[in-house]
Amino acid sequence: MTQDRTAGPLAGIRVLELGSMYAAPTCGRMLRDFGADVMKVEDPTVGDYARQWTPMKNGQAVGFARLNSGKRSVGLDLRSEEGRETVRRLAEKVDVVIESFRPGRMDDWGLGYSALSANHPELVMTSVSGFGQTGPNSARPGFGTAAETGSGFAHVNGWPDKPPVSPPFGFADSIAGISAAMGTSMALFGRERSGVGAHVDVALYEPLMFIVGDMIMNYTATGHVQGRVGNGTGSSSPRGIYEAADGKHVAIAASNQGVAKRLFAAMGRPEIIDDPRYATSAVRLQHNDELQEIVGNWVAERPAAEILDELNKFEVVCSPVNDASDVVADPHYLERTLVEFTGSALGRVLMPGPVLHMNGYDGPGYHGVPAVGEHTDEVLAELLGEK
């Protein structure tokens, strides 16, 4: 599984990934996407538990393939002193160590930041955990579900008359992984100036809490506890998801005065903006139910494609509500976002590529998934001179 690791802004950066499951491997993939050489340490017998995830095709876990293509797999048993000693030696040869064990475990193994950086002060270590390395809850186990509920996100997600909703995918883990990659990159940039690395501490819930931060700030300022408002925001109107005549759904977001005016013009009802009930965002929110019915009735009159065409003519913020089959048929996503993944039991598939674009760098290829320990000998020979 030879892939080009020479291009990209992180070319030459070596990463030792000790993380498993979702968040830490997401961080590793973000770094790999921009040129880093990511060496994934796995249990030599069973590998990362994510290899057993569903959905699966021909024995290949889709989620594992997406996050780990292009990495090199090194089989080491961290529960043995021999395995830990090998990691210590490898850590002296890399720029970054990513880990996702419960706080304290790495220190107990003699693999914590203090131990690994003692003879390698340039090292950057990025730790991803449920509740972070400090604080009363730091020792607790934590998965994304706890982050999505504890952060306040689930409380405001869903409908007022229904229970809170946690997302059906690795939402908190993904955001934490991307944030961890950002923190790692910042630490590497700081090292260029100071010559000294850093310990990056990422809690699963904190990036998600940042996203819902307005509701926390609003409570401390006004005492108002935000509840669930369905497809609205509680801060602008009209906004929502509406069913068209053909049963498909479209999203419309008239989140400022200019877009609201253009929406009413697209509807053939420009006079709505002059109605005292709908003249400003503040009064529209007071009459939100009535306005949502007006917009919903207009959308319901025609097929979704016609509605979207009309809204786009008037530069109204809108979108179809896509499922996966819609996404992979969209020319914009095909040109800009989706990349081919080949060389595995999955066959030729499409998946989202890097989360951002940078001029002068076209991104990596995605071909194949490393077998457990496939690159152990290669990495030990390359970094430690062992044959």
C-alpha positions as CSV (number, residue, x, y, z in Angstrom):
1,M,0.0,0.0,0.0
2,T,2.4,2.7,-1.2
3,Q,1.0,6.2,-1.1
4,D,2.6,9.6,-1.6
5,R,3.4,11.2,1.7
6,T,5.9,13.7,0.3
7,A,3.5,16.5,-0.6
8,G,1.4,18.8,1.6
9,P,2.2,21.3,4.3
10,L,2.9,18.6,6.9
11,A,5.2,16.6,4.7
12,G,8.1,15.3,6.8
13,I,6.0,15.3,10.1
14,R,6.0,11.9,11.7
15,V,3.0,11.0,13.9
16,L,2.6,8.1,16.2
17,E,-1.1,7.4,16.7
18,L,-2.0,5.5,19.9
19,G,-5.7,6.4,19.6
20,S,-8.5,4.0,18.8
21,M,-12.1,4.2,17.8
22,Y,-13.1,7.6,16.4
23,A,-11.9,10.9,17.8
24,A,-8.1,10.4,17.9
25,P,-8.0,8.5,14.6
26,T,-9.9,11.5,13.1
27,C,-7.1,13.7,14.3
28,G,-4.6,11.4,12.7
29,R,-6.5,11.4,9.4
30,M,-6.7,15.2,9.4
31,L,-2.9,15.3,9.7
32,R,-2.4,12.6,7.2
33,D,-4.6,14.4,4.7
34,F,-2.1,17.2,4.7
35,G,1.0,15.2,4.3
36,A,2.0,13.8,7.7
37,D,3.3,10.2,8.0
38,V,0.9,8.6,10.5
39,M,1.9,5.4,12.1
40,K,-1.0,3.8,13.9
41,V,-0.1,1.6,16.9
42,E,-2.6,-1.2,17.3
43,D,-3.0,-4.3,19.4
44,P,-1.1,-6.9,17.3
45,T,-3.8,-9.5,17.6
46,V,-7.2,-7.7,17.2
47,G,-6.2,-4.2,16.2
48,D,-8.3,-1.2,16.7
49,Y,-11.8,-2.1,17.9
50,A,-13.2,0.1,15.1
51,R,-12.2,-2.6,12.6
52,Q,-15.2,-4.5,13.9
53,W,-17.7,-1.6,13.4
54,T,-20.7,-1.9,11.2
55,P,-21.6,-1.1,8.5
56,M,-19.2,-3.6,6.9
57,K,-18.7,-5.1,3.5
58,N,-16.7,-8.2,2.7
59,G,-15.2,-8.0,6.2
60,Q,-14.1,-4.4,5.9
61,A,-15.6,-1.8,8.3
62,V,-16.6,1.3,6.3
63,G,-15.8,3.7,9.2
64,F,-12.4,2.3,9.9
65,A,-11.5,2.5,6.2
66,R,-12.5,6.1,6.0
67,L,-10.4,7.2,9.0
68,N,-7.3,5.0,8.5
69,S,-6.5,4.7,4.8
70,G,-2.9,5.9,4.2
71,K,-1.7,5.3,7.7
72,R,0.9,2.6,8.5
73,S,-0.1,0.0,11.1
74,V,2.3,-1.0,13.7
75,G,1.4,-4.0,15.9
76,L,2.5,-3.4,19.6
77,D,1.0,-4.6,22.8
78,L,0.9,-1.5,25.1
79,R,0.0,-3.8,28.0
80,S,3.4,-5.4,27.9
81,E,6.6,-3.7,29.0
82,E,8.2,-4.7,25.7
83,G,5.5,-3.0,23.7
84,R,5.7,0.2,25.9
85,E,9.5,0.3,25.6
86,T,9.2,0.2,21.8
87,V,6.7,3.0,21.9
88,R,9.2,5.1,24.1
89,R,11.9,4.6,21.5
90,L,9.6,5.4,18.6
91,A,8.4,8.5,20.4
92,E,11.9,9.8,20.3
93,K,11.9,9.7,16.5
94,V,8.5,11.3,15.8
95,D,7.1,14.8,16.0
96,V,3.7,14.0,17.4
97,V,2.1,11.4,19.6
98,I,-1.7,11.2,19.6
99,E,-3.3,9.2,22.4
100,S,-6.9,8.6,23.6
101,F,-6.5,6.6,26.8
102,R,-8.3,7.6,30.0
103,P,-6.3,10.3,31.8
104,G,-3.6,8.8,34.0
105,R,-3.1,5.6,32.0
106,M,-0.3,6.9,29.9
107,D,1.5,8.2,33.0
108,D,1.1,4.8,34.7
109,W,2.7,3.2,31.7
110,G,5.6,5.6,31.6
111,L,4.3,7.1,28.4
112,G,2.9,10.4,29.6
113,Y,4.0,13.7,28.2
114,S,6.5,14.4,31.0
115,A,8.2,11.1,30.4
116,L,8.3,11.2,26.6
117,S,9.3,14.8,26.4
118,A,12.1,14.6,29.0
119,N,14.6,13.5,26.3
120,H,12.6,14.9,23.4
121,P,11.5,18.5,24.3
122,E,10.4,19.1,20.7
123,L,7.6,16.5,21.0
124,V,4.0,17.4,20.6
125,M,1.6,15.1,22.4
126,T,-2.1,15.4,21.7
127,S,-4.4,13.7,24.3
128,V,-8.1,13.2,23.5
129,S,-10.3,12.1,26.3
130,G,-13.9,12.2,27.5
131,F,-13.6,15.0,30.0
132,G,-10.0,16.3,29.6
133,Q,-6.8,15.8,31.6
134,T,-8.0,18.1,34.4
135,G,-11.1,18.7,36.5
136,P,-13.3,16.6,38.8
137,N,-14.6,14.4,36.0
138,S,-11.2,13.8,34.2
139,A,-10.9,10.2,35.4
140,R,-14.4,9.2,34.1
141,P,-14.8,7.2,30.9
142,G,-16.4,9.2,28.1
143,F,-17.7,8.5,24.6
144,G,-19.4,10.9,22.2
145,T,-22.8,10.3,23.6
146,A,-21.8,11.7,26.9
147,A,-20.3,14.7,25.2
148,E,-23.4,15.3,23.1
149,T,-25.7,15.2,26.1
150,G,-23.5,16.8,28.8
151,S,-22.5,19.7,26.6
152,G,-26.1,20.9,26.3
153,F,-26.4,20.0,22.6
154,A,-29.0,17.2,22.9
155,H,-31.2,19.3,25.1
156,V,-31.8,21.8,22.3
157,N,-31.8,19.2,19.5
158,G,-35.3,18.0,18.4
159,W,-38.8,19.1,18.9
160,P,-40.4,20.7,22.0
161,D,-42.9,17.8,22.5
162,K,-40.3,15.1,22.0
163,P,-37.4,13.8,24.1
164,P,-33.9,15.2,23.5
165,V,-32.1,13.8,20.4
166,S,-28.5,12.6,20.2
167,P,-27.1,12.4,16.6
168,P,-26.9,9.0,14.9
169,F,-23.2,9.4,14.0
170,G,-20.0,10.3,15.7
171,F,-20.7,14.0,15.9
172,A,-18.8,14.9,19.1
173,D,-15.9,12.6,18.2
174,S,-15.5,14.1,14.8
175,I,-15.5,17.7,16.0
176,A,-13.1,16.8,18.8
177,G,-10.8,15.0,16.3
178,I,-10.8,18.0,13.9
179,S,-10.1,20.3,16.9
180,A,-7.3,18.0,18.0
181,A,-5.7,18.3,14.6
182,M,-6.0,22.1,14.8
183,G,-4.4,22.1,18.3
184,T,-1.6,19.8,17.0
185,S,-0.9,22.0,14.1
186,M,-0.8,25.1,16.4
187,A,1.6,23.3,18.7
188,L,3.8,22.4,15.7
189,F,3.8,26.0,14.6
190,G,4.7,27.2,18.1
191,R,7.5,24.7,18.1
192,E,8.9,26.3,15.0
193,R,9.3,29.5,17.0
194,S,10.3,28.2,20.4
195,G,11.9,24.9,19.6
196,V,9.8,23.3,22.3
197,G,6.7,21.1,21.8
198,A,3.5,21.1,23.9
199,H,0.8,18.9,25.4
200,V,-2.5,19.5,23.6
201,D,-5.5,18.5,25.8
202,V,-8.8,17.9,24.1
203,A,-12.0,16.9,25.8
204,L,-14.7,15.4,23.7
205,Y,-17.4,17.8,25.0
206,E,-15.5,21.1,24.7
207,P,-15.6,21.7,21.0
208,L,-19.3,20.8,21.0
209,M,-19.9,23.1,24.0
210,F,-18.2,25.9,22.0
211,I,-20.7,25.4,19.2
212,V,-23.7,25.7,21.5
213,G,-22.0,28.5,23.5
214,D,-24.5,31.2,22.7
215,M,-27.2,29.4,24.8
216,I,-24.9,29.1,27.8
217,M,-23.9,32.8,27.5
218,N,-27.5,33.8,27.1
219,Y,-28.5,31.9,30.3
220,T,-25.8,33.5,32.4
221,A,-26.8,36.9,30.9
222,T,-30.6,36.6,31.1
223,G,-31.5,33.5,33.0
224,H,-33.2,32.1,29.9
225,V,-32.8,28.3,29.3
226,Q,-33.1,27.5,25.6
227,G,-35.3,24.7,24.7
228,R,-36.0,22.6,21.6
229,V,-37.5,24.5,18.7
230,G,-37.5,21.8,15.9
231,N,-36.1,23.1,12.7
232,G,-36.1,26.7,13.9
233,T,-33.3,28.6,15.7
234,G,-35.3,30.7,18.1
235,S,-33.3,33.7,16.9
236,S,-34.6,34.3,13.3
237,S,-37.7,33.7,11.2
238,P,-38.6,32.2,8.8
239,R,-36.2,29.3,8.9
240,G,-37.0,25.7,8.6
241,I,-37.5,22.5,6.5
242,Y,-40.6,22.4,4.4
243,E,-42.3,19.6,2.4
244,A,-42.8,20.3,-1.4
245,A,-45.6,19.0,-3.5
246,D,-43.6,15.9,-4.6
247,G,-42.9,14.8,-1.0
248,K,-39.3,16.0,-1.0
249,H,-38.0,18.6,1.5
250,V,-36.2,21.9,1.1
251,A,-34.5,24.0,3.7
252,I,-34.9,27.8,3.8
253,A,-33.0,30.1,6.0
254,A,-34.1,33.8,6.0
255,S,-31.8,34.7,8.8
256,N,-31.3,38.4,8.0
257,Q,-33.6,41.1,6.7
258,G,-32.2,41.1,3.1
259,V,-32.8,37.4,2.7
260,A,-36.3,37.7,4.2
261,K,-37.2,40.4,1.7
262,R,-35.9,38.3,-1.2
263,L,-37.8,35.2,0.1
264,F,-41.1,37.1,0.1
265,A,-40.4,38.4,-3.4
266,A,-39.6,34.9,-4.6
267,M,-42.9,33.8,-3.2
268,G,-44.7,36.6,-5.1
269,R,-45.6,38.2,-1.8
270,P,-43.2,41.2,-1.5
271,E,-45.8,43.0,0.5
272,I,-45.3,40.7,3.5
273,I,-42.3,42.7,4.6
274,D,-44.5,45.7,5.0
275,D,-46.9,43.9,7.3
276,P,-46.2,45.1,10.9
277,R,-46.3,41.4,12.1
278,Y,-43.5,40.5,9.7
279,A,-41.5,43.7,9.2
280,T,-38.5,42.8,11.3
281,S,-36.9,39.6,12.6
282,A,-38.0,40.4,16.2
283,V,-41.7,40.7,15.3
284,R,-41.5,37.8,12.8
285,L,-40.3,35.6,15.8
286,Q,-43.4,36.7,17.7
287,H,-45.6,35.6,14.8
288,N,-43.4,32.7,13.8
289,D,-46.1,30.0,13.7
290,E,-48.3,32.1,11.3
291,L,-45.3,32.9,9.1
292,Q,-44.1,29.3,9.0
293,E,-47.5,28.3,7.8
294,I,-47.4,30.9,5.0
295,V,-44.0,29.7,3.8
296,G,-44.9,26.1,4.2
297,N,-48.1,26.5,2.1
298,W,-46.1,28.2,-0.7
299,V,-43.5,25.4,-0.8
300,A,-46.2,22.7,-0.8
301,E,-47.6,24.1,-4.1
302,R,-44.8,22.9,-6.3
303,P,-42.1,20.2,-6.7
304,A,-38.9,20.8,-4.7
305,A,-36.7,21.4,-7.8
306,E,-39.0,24.2,-8.9
307,I,-39.0,25.8,-5.5
308,L,-35.2,25.6,-5.3
309,D,-34.8,27.1,-8.8
310,E,-37.0,30.0,-7.9
311,L,-35.3,30.6,-4.5
312,N,-31.9,30.5,-6.2
313,K,-33.0,33.1,-8.8
314,F,-33.7,35.5,-5.9
315,E,-30.5,34.5,-4.0
316,V,-32.4,33.1,-1.0
317,V,-30.4,30.8,1.2
318,C,-31.8,27.3,0.5
319,S,-30.9,23.7,0.0
320,P,-32.5,20.3,-0.8
321,V,-32.6,17.9,2.1
322,N,-30.2,15.4,0.7
323,D,-29.7,11.7,1.6
324,A,-26.5,9.9,0.7
325,S,-27.7,9.1,-2.8
326,D,-28.4,12.8,-3.5
327,V,-25.0,13.8,-2.2
328,V,-23.1,11.5,-4.5
329,A,-25.1,12.7,-7.5
330,D,-24.5,16.4,-6.9
331,P,-22.1,18.0,-9.4
332,H,-20.7,20.5,-6.8
333,Y,-19.9,17.8,-4.3
334,L,-18.4,15.5,-6.9
335,E,-16.1,18.3,-8.2
336,R,-15.0,19.7,-4.9
337,T,-15.6,17.4,-1.9
338,L,-16.0,13.7,-2.7
339,V,-12.9,11.6,-3.5
340,E,-12.5,8.0,-4.7
341,F,-11.4,5.3,-2.2
342,T,-10.0,2.2,-3.9
343,G,-8.0,-0.9,-3.2
344,S,-10.0,-2.5,-0.4
345,A,-12.8,-5.0,0.1
346,L,-15.3,-2.2,-0.3
347,G,-14.5,-1.9,-4.0
348,R,-14.5,1.6,-5.5
349,V,-16.4,4.0,-3.3
350,L,-16.7,7.7,-2.7
351,M,-16.1,9.5,0.6
352,P,-15.6,13.1,1.7
353,G,-12.0,14.2,1.3
354,P,-10.0,16.8,3.3
355,V,-12.2,19.2,5.3
356,L,-10.5,22.2,3.8
357,H,-8.6,23.2,0.6
358,M,-5.2,24.8,0.2
359,N,-3.8,26.2,-3.0
360,G,-0.8,24.4,-4.3
361,Y,-1.9,21.1,-2.7
362,D,-4.4,18.7,-4.2
363,G,-4.7,16.4,-1.3
364,P,-3.7,12.8,-0.9
365,G,-4.9,9.6,-2.5
366,Y,-7.0,7.0,-0.6
367,H,-6.1,3.5,-1.6
368,G,-6.4,0.5,0.7
369,V,-6.6,-0.1,4.4
370,P,-3.6,-1.3,6.4
371,A,-3.8,-4.8,7.8
372,V,-3.1,-5.1,11.6
373,G,0.6,-4.7,12.0
374,E,1.3,-4.6,8.3
375,H,4.0,-2.0,8.6
376,T,5.6,-3.1,12.0
377,D,8.8,-4.3,10.5
378,E,9.0,-1.4,8.1
379,V,8.5,1.2,10.7
380,L,10.9,-0.4,13.3
381,A,13.6,-0.7,10.6
382,E,13.1,2.9,9.4
383,L,12.9,4.6,12.8
384,L,14.9,2.3,15.1
385,G,17.2,0.5,12.7
386,E,15.8,-2.9,13.7
387,K,15.6,-5.6,11.1
